[in-house]
């Protein structure tokens, strides 16, 4: 069994605290840990009709292995024939990119705000193909926007930004702490090679972090004595028969607004690590 875990996603922890004052800060903390549960709602994927001069896909080889169904996890490789692939960590062009693509959709309200699963066009275009297949995609990204392949199965959609007391959508180098993706960045043709096609389950876990302690408030900071907030994790369990792969990210905090603004946690990630390390 191979277990691959994707690390915790978090930006700078910039909720300012006056914990240097005696008796201030998180005097007591507790984590009420939840259980992993399967996200039941998987909506069948419907093919998009795209303008041929902007975005189109054509099957060059349908493949002969396992069929891609809505909800499958698929290992794909993208190779540019023209155009380029962008690596957001370095802004460099790549000769090719590989990663897991989860083919499905969910109606769960929190999940649609919490994570992104990559380009709907790419995910929809490979449904019905089989292992070993090859798809040719033409994209004019100046008109479509980026087509994203998460290399770790999905992207956390929220991350901290300096001096903001809220979470904002990921997407730019200055907005997101999650860079585990590549994107089709230039106009041109791209070959998509279908590798493994595996069964998968999308899972979510929520835990409640509670804090007690006086915080000296200044300006627009209004920490209550008793504070609590939801932390969320997301995972894709990939079953390839002899190999099981676990793709996980978390915790994330702030997706359950407006409670986040009404009763913010103090230094939530440091607080979470303190509580989590007690049981180790």
Protein Blocks (a to p, Z undefined) as FASTA:
>chain_A
ZZddddddddddfbdcfklbghiajfbacdddddddddfbacddddddddfkloccddfb
gbjadcddehiacddddddfbhcdddfklopacfbdcddddddddfbfklmmmpcebjfk
lmmmmgoiaehiacdddddfklnopadddfkopacfbdcdehiacdcdehifklpccfcb
cddfbgcddddddfddddddddddddddddedddddehjbccdfbdcdddddddddddeh
jaccdddedddehjlccklmmmccehkllmmmmmmmmmZZ
